[in-house]
Amino acid sequence: MNEVQEQMKKQYENLKVRCSEHEQRIQQLMSLLNEKQVIIDDLNAERR
């Protein structure tokens, strides 16, 4: 492999890592949103 290919491979690996980190972050945020929605639904149910 030449140097350009090495660099591209490294960049690609870095992007994959960052992408999966973002995926995890998105999952965390989605869970938080769902929890919030459950709490809101509970509060609304109590008000009725």
PDB file of N, CA, C and O in Angstrom:
ATOM      1  N   MET A   1       0.846  -1.203   0.000  1.00  0.00           N
ATOM      2  CA  MET A   1       0.000   0.000   0.000  1.00  0.00           C
ATOM      3  C   MET A   1       0.877   1.247   0.000  1.00  0.00           C
ATOM      4  O   MET A   1       1.869   1.314   0.725  1.00  0.00           O
ATOM      5  N   ASN A   2       0.515   2.217  -0.801  1.00  0.00           N
ATOM      6  CA  ASN A   2       1.298   3.451  -0.775  1.00  0.00           C
ATOM      7  C   ASN A   2       0.797   4.380   0.333  1.00  0.00           C
ATOM      8  O   ASN A   2      -0.172   4.082   1.032  1.00  0.00           O
ATOM      9  N   GLU A   3       1.486   5.510   0.469  1.00  0.00           N
ATOM     10  CA  GLU A   3       1.191   6.401   1.595  1.00  0.00           C
ATOM     11  C   GLU A   3      -0.203   7.018   1.517  1.00  0.00           C
ATOM     12  O   GLU A   3      -0.880   7.174   2.533  1.00  0.00           O
ATOM     13  N   VAL A   4      -0.621   7.364   0.307  1.00  0.00           N
ATOM     14  CA  VAL A   4      -1.954   7.958   0.140  1.00  0.00           C
ATOM     15  C   VAL A   4      -3.025   6.969   0.586  1.00  0.00           C
ATOM     16  O   VAL A   4      -3.973   7.338   1.278  1.00  0.00           O
ATOM     17  N   GLN A   5      -2.867   5.719   0.186  1.00  0.00           N
ATOM     18  CA  GLN A   5      -3.834   4.692   0.585  1.00  0.00           C
ATOM     19  C   GLN A   5      -3.841   4.518   2.103  1.00  0.00           C
ATOM     20  O   GLN A   5      -4.897   4.365   2.717  1.00  0.00           O
ATOM     21  N   GLU A   6      -2.651   4.544   2.696  1.00  0.00           N
ATOM     22  CA  GLU A   6      -2.549   4.436   4.159  1.00  0.00           C
ATOM     23  C   GLU A   6      -3.342   5.559   4.819  1.00  0.00           C
ATOM     24  O   GLU A   6      -4.136   5.324   5.730  1.00  0.00           O
ATOM     25  N   GLN A   7      -3.113   6.782   4.344  1.00  0.00           N
ATOM     26  CA  GLN A   7      -3.804   7.949   4.908  1.00  0.00           C
ATOM     27  C   GLN A   7      -5.321   7.810   4.772  1.00  0.00           C
ATOM     28  O   GLN A   7      -6.072   8.072   5.711  1.00  0.00           O
ATOM     29  N   MET A   8      -5.745   7.397   3.594  1.00  0.00           N
ATOM     30  CA  MET A   8      -7.183   7.246   3.360  1.00  0.00           C
ATOM     31  C   MET A   8      -7.769   6.181   4.268  1.00  0.00           C
ATOM     32  O   MET A   8      -8.869   6.342   4.798  1.00  0.00           O
ATOM     33  N   LYS A   9      -7.040   5.106   4.444  1.00  0.00           N
ATOM     34  CA  LYS A   9      -7.508   4.031   5.315  1.00  0.00           C
ATOM     35  C   LYS A   9      -7.651   4.543   6.750  1.00  0.00           C
ATOM     36  O   LYS A   9      -8.640   4.254   7.423  1.00  0.00           O
ATOM     37  N   LYS A  10      -6.654   5.305   7.211  1.00  0.00           N
ATOM     38  CA  LYS A  10      -6.704   5.872   8.560  1.00  0.00           C
ATOM     39  C   LYS A  10      -7.906   6.791   8.715  1.00  0.00           C
ATOM     40  O   LYS A  10      -8.647   6.703   9.694  1.00  0.00           O
ATOM     41  N   GLN A  11      -8.091   7.671   7.743  1.00  0.00           N
ATOM     42  CA  GLN A  11      -9.223   8.599   7.806  1.00  0.00           C
ATOM     43  C   GLN A  11     -10.538   7.839   7.844  1.00  0.00           C
ATOM     44  O   GLN A  11     -11.454   8.185   8.590  1.00  0.00           O
ATOM     45  N   TYR A  12     -10.612   6.801   7.027  1.00  0.00           N
ATOM     46  CA  TYR A  12     -11.826   5.991   6.980  1.00  0.00           C
ATOM     47  C   TYR A  12     -12.092   5.339   8.336  1.00  0.00           C
ATOM     48  O   TYR A  12     -13.224   5.340   8.822  1.00  0.00           O
ATOM     49  N   GLU A  13     -11.042   4.781   8.943  1.00  0.00           N
ATOM     50  CA  GLU A  13     -11.189   4.158  10.263  1.00  0.00           C
ATOM     51  C   GLU A  13     -11.656   5.189  11.289  1.00  0.00           C
ATOM     52  O   GLU A  13     -12.551   4.915  12.089  1.00  0.00           O
ATOM     53  N   ASN A  14     -11.053   6.362  11.264  1.00  0.00           N
ATOM     54  CA  ASN A  14     -11.446   7.426  12.198  1.00  0.00           C
ATOM     55  C   ASN A  14     -12.909   7.805  12.027  1.00  0.00           C
ATOM     56  O   ASN A  14     -13.636   7.991  13.003  1.00  0.00           O
ATOM     57  N   LEU A  15     -13.326   7.917  10.771  1.00  0.00           N
ATOM     58  CA  LEU A  15     -14.721   8.260  10.505  1.00  0.00           C
ATOM     59  C   LEU A  15     -15.662   7.186  11.033  1.00  0.00           C
ATOM     60  O   LEU A  15     -16.714   7.490  11.596  1.00  0.00           O
ATOM     61  N   LYS A  16     -15.275   5.928  10.848  1.00  0.00           N
ATOM     62  CA  LYS A  16     -16.125   4.834  11.335  1.00  0.00           C
ATOM     63  C   LYS A  16     -16.277   4.914  12.848  1.00  0.00           C
ATOM     64  O   LYS A  16     -17.372   4.735  13.382  1.00  0.00           O
ATOM     65  N   VAL A  17     -15.164   5.187  13.537  1.00  0.00           N
ATOM     66  CA  VAL A  17     -15.203   5.295  14.999  1.00  0.00           C
ATOM     67  C   VAL A  17     -16.102   6.452  15.411  1.00  0.00           C
ATOM     68  O   VAL A  17     -16.959   6.299  16.281  1.00  0.00           O
ATOM     69  N   ARG A  18     -15.905   7.605  14.788  1.00  0.00           N
ATOM     70  CA  ARG A  18     -16.722   8.769  15.143  1.00  0.00           C
ATOM     71  C   ARG A  18     -18.184   8.527  14.843  1.00  0.00           C
ATOM     72  O   ARG A  18     -19.063   8.946  15.596  1.00  0.00           O
ATOM     73  N   CYS A  19     -18.434   7.859  13.755  1.00  0.00           N
ATOM     74  CA  CYS A  19     -19.810   7.554  13.375  1.00  0.00           C
ATOM     75  C   CYS A  19     -20.473   6.680  14.444  1.00  0.00           C
ATOM     76  O   CYS A  19     -21.610   6.935  14.841  1.00  0.00           O
ATOM     77  N   SER A  20     -19.771   5.666  14.899  1.00  0.00           N
ATOM     78  CA  SER A  20     -20.377   4.777  15.900  1.00  0.00           C
ATOM     79  C   SER A  20     -20.534   5.490  17.241  1.00  0.00           C
ATOM     80  O   SER A  20     -21.471   5.208  17.987  1.00  0.00           O
ATOM     81  N   GLU A  21     -19.615   6.417  17.551  1.00  0.00           N
ATOM     82  CA  GLU A  21     -19.778   7.210  18.771  1.00  0.00           C
ATOM     83  C   GLU A  21     -21.044   8.055  18.671  1.00  0.00           C
ATOM     84  O   GLU A  21     -21.803   8.159  19.635  1.00  0.00           O
ATOM     85  N   HIS A  22     -21.269   8.653  17.512  1.00  0.00           N
ATOM     86  CA  HIS A  22     -22.475   9.454  17.320  1.00  0.00           C
ATOM     87  C   HIS A  22     -23.722   8.586  17.405  1.00  0.00           C
ATOM     88  O   HIS A  22     -24.733   8.993  17.977  1.00  0.00           O
ATOM     89  N   GLU A  23     -23.645   7.393  16.836  1.00  0.00           N
ATOM     90  CA  GLU A  23     -24.775   6.465  16.916  1.00  0.00           C
ATOM     91  C   GLU A  23     -25.144   6.206  18.373  1.00  0.00           C
ATOM     92  O   GLU A  23     -26.316   6.244  18.746  1.00  0.00           O
ATOM     93  N   GLN A  24     -24.113   5.939  19.198  1.00  0.00           N
ATOM     94  CA  GLN A  24     -24.353   5.667  20.619  1.00  0.00           C
ATOM     95  C   GLN A  24     -24.979   6.875  21.296  1.00  0.00           C
ATOM     96  O   GLN A  24     -25.915   6.742  22.085  1.00  0.00           O
ATOM     97  N   ARG A  25     -24.455   8.056  20.981  1.00  0.00           N
ATOM     98  CA  ARG A  25     -24.983   9.288  21.573  1.00  0.00           C
ATOM     99  C   ARG A  25     -26.450   9.471  21.201  1.00  0.00           C
ATOM    100  O   ARG A  25     -27.279   9.831  22.038  1.00  0.00           O
ATOM    101  N   ILE A  26     -26.754   9.217  19.935  1.00  0.00           N
ATOM    102  CA  ILE A  26     -28.139   9.340  19.475  1.00  0.00           C
ATOM    103  C   ILE A  26     -29.037   8.367  20.231  1.00  0.00           C
ATOM    104  O   ILE A  26     -30.141   8.725  20.640  1.00  0.00           O
ATOM    105  N   GLN A  27     -28.563   7.144  20.415  1.00  0.00           N
ATOM    106  CA  GLN A  27     -29.339   6.152  21.164  1.00  0.00           C
ATOM    107  C   GLN A  27     -29.609   6.640  22.585  1.00  0.00           C
ATOM    108  O   GLN A  27     -30.726   6.516  23.088  1.00  0.00           O
ATOM    109  N   GLN A  28     -28.570   7.202  23.235  1.00  0.00           N
ATOM    110  CA  GLN A  28     -28.742   7.724  24.596  1.00  0.00           C
ATOM    111  C   GLN A  28     -29.811   8.813  24.621  1.00  0.00           C
ATOM    112  O   GLN A  28     -30.691   8.822  25.481  1.00  0.00           O
ATOM    113  N   LEU A  29     -29.715   9.732  23.658  1.00  0.00           N
ATOM    114  CA  LEU A  29     -30.675  10.833  23.616  1.00  0.00           C
ATOM    115  C   LEU A  29     -32.091  10.330  23.362  1.00  0.00           C
ATOM    116  O   LEU A  29     -33.050  10.834  23.946  1.00  0.00           O
ATOM    117  N   MET A  30     -32.215   9.338  22.491  1.00  0.00           N
ATOM    118  CA  MET A  30     -33.529   8.763  22.223  1.00  0.00           C
ATOM    119  C   MET A  30     -34.110   8.143  23.494  1.00  0.00           C
ATOM    120  O   MET A  30     -35.295   8.312  23.783  1.00  0.00           O
ATOM    121  N   SER A  31     -33.284   7.431  24.246  1.00  0.00           N
ATOM    122  CA  SER A  31     -33.747   6.828  25.500  1.00  0.00           C
ATOM    123  C   SER A  31     -34.224   7.905  26.464  1.00  0.00           C
ATOM    124  O   SER A  31     -35.281   7.781  27.082  1.00  0.00           O
ATOM    125  N   LEU A  32     -33.420   8.972  26.582  1.00  0.00           N
ATOM    126  CA  LEU A  32     -33.808  10.069  27.466  1.00  0.00           C
ATOM    127  C   LEU A  32     -35.142  10.668  27.041  1.00  0.00           C
ATOM    128  O   LEU A  32     -36.013  10.928  27.872  1.00  0.00           O
ATOM    129  N   LEU A  33     -35.288  10.883  25.739  1.00  0.00           N
ATOM    130  CA  LEU A  33     -36.551  11.429  25.228  1.00  0.00           C
ATOM    131  C   LEU A  33     -37.715  10.519  25.572  1.00  0.00           C
ATOM    132  O   LEU A  33     -38.771  10.991  25.994  1.00  0.00           O
ATOM    133  N   ASN A  34     -37.531   9.238  25.398  1.00  0.00           N
ATOM    134  CA  ASN A  34     -38.600   8.284  25.704  1.00  0.00           C
ATOM    135  C   ASN A  34     -38.960   8.327  27.182  1.00  0.00           C
ATOM    136  O   ASN A  34     -40.137   8.302  27.543  1.00  0.00           O
ATOM    137  N   GLU A  35     -37.928   8.392  28.044  1.00  0.00           N
ATOM    138  CA  GLU A  35     -38.187   8.483  29.482  1.00  0.00           C
ATOM    139  C   GLU A  35     -38.992   9.737  29.794  1.00  0.00           C
ATOM    140  O   GLU A  35     -39.964   9.694  30.548  1.00  0.00           O
ATOM    141  N   LYS A  36     -38.574  10.857  29.201  1.00  0.00           N
ATOM    142  CA  LYS A  36     -39.291  12.108  29.427  1.00  0.00           C
ATOM    143  C   LYS A  36     -40.742  11.983  29.007  1.00  0.00           C
ATOM    144  O   LYS A  36     -41.643  12.427  29.718  1.00  0.00           O
ATOM    145  N   GLN A  37     -40.963  11.385  27.861  1.00  0.00           N
ATOM    146  CA  GLN A  37     -42.328  11.235  27.355  1.00  0.00           C
ATOM    147  C   GLN A  37     -43.168  10.401  28.314  1.00  0.00           C
ATOM    148  O   GLN A  37     -44.336  10.708  28.555  1.00  0.00           O
ATOM    149  N   VAL A  38     -42.570   9.347  28.857  1.00  0.00           N
ATOM    150  CA  VAL A  38     -43.284   8.502  29.817  1.00  0.00           C
ATOM    151  C   VAL A  38     -43.682   9.325  31.037  1.00  0.00           C
ATOM    152  O   VAL A  38     -44.812   9.234  31.518  1.00  0.00           O
ATOM    153  N   ILE A  39     -42.742  10.127  31.532  1.00  0.00           N
ATOM    154  CA  ILE A  39     -43.029  10.963  32.702  1.00  0.00           C
ATOM    155  C   ILE A  39     -44.149  11.953  32.391  1.00  0.00           C
ATOM    156  O   ILE A  39     -45.069  12.141  33.188  1.00  0.00           O
ATOM    157  N   ILE A  40     -44.055  12.578  31.224  1.00  0.00           N
ATOM    158  CA  ILE A  40     -45.098  13.529  30.817  1.00  0.00           C
ATOM    159  C   ILE A  40     -46.456  12.839  30.725  1.00  0.00           C
ATOM    160  O   ILE A  40     -47.464  13.370  31.189  1.00  0.00           O
ATOM    161  N   ASP A  41     -46.472  11.658  30.125  1.00  0.00           N
ATOM    162  CA  ASP A  41     -47.728  10.910  30.015  1.00  0.00           C
ATOM    163  C   ASP A  41     -48.295  10.595  31.399  1.00  0.00           C
ATOM    164  O   ASP A  41     -49.500  10.705  31.630  1.00  0.00           O
ATOM    165  N   ASP A  42     -47.403  10.198  32.322  1.00  0.00           N
ATOM    166  CA  ASP A  42     -47.843   9.901  33.689  1.00  0.00           C
ATOM    167  C   ASP A  42     -48.465  11.136  34.332  1.00  0.00           C
ATOM    168  O   ASP A  42     -49.529  11.057  34.946  1.00  0.00           O
ATOM    169  N   LEU A  43     -47.793  12.275  34.187  1.00  0.00           N
ATOM    170  CA  LEU A  43     -48.310  13.513  34.771  1.00  0.00           C
ATOM    171  C   LEU A  43     -49.669  13.870  34.183  1.00  0.00           C
ATOM    172  O   LEU A  43     -50.585  14.259  34.908  1.00  0.00           O
ATOM    173  N   ASN A  44     -49.792  13.740  32.891  1.00  0.00           N
ATOM    174  CA  ASN A  44     -51.076  14.038  32.240  1.00  0.00           C
ATOM    175  C   ASN A  44     -52.170  13.096  32.725  1.00  0.00           C
ATOM    176  O   ASN A  44     -53.312  13.515  32.914  1.00  0.00           O
ATOM    177  N   ALA A  45     -51.832  11.841  32.925  1.00  0.00           N
ATOM    178  CA  ALA A  45     -52.808  10.862  33.401  1.00  0.00           C
ATOM    179  C   ALA A  45     -53.282  11.229  34.808  1.00  0.00           C
ATOM    180  O   ALA A  45     -54.463  11.094  35.126  1.00  0.00           O
ATOM    181  N   GLU A  46     -52.345  11.698  35.654  1.00  0.00           N
ATOM    182  CA  GLU A  46     -52.708  12.085  37.022  1.00  0.00           C
ATOM    183  C   GLU A  46     -53.646  13.286  37.014  1.00  0.00           C
ATOM    184  O   GLU A  46     -54.546  13.387  37.848  1.00  0.00           O
ATOM    185  N   ARG A  47     -53.429  14.197  36.064  1.00  0.00           N
ATOM    186  CA  ARG A  47     -54.239  15.412  36.010  1.00  0.00           C
ATOM    187  C   ARG A  47     -55.679  15.111  35.641  1.00  0.00           C
ATOM    188  O   ARG A  47     -56.593  15.811  36.077  1.00  0.00           O
ATOM    189  N   ARG A  48     -55.887  14.084  34.850  1.00  0.00           N
ATOM    190  CA  ARG A  48     -57.245  13.773  34.396  1.00  0.00           C
ATOM    191  C   ARG A  48     -58.134  13.288  35.532  1.00  0.00           C
ATOM    192  O   ARG A  48     -59.307  12.986  35.312  1.00  0.00           O
TER     193      ARG A  48
END
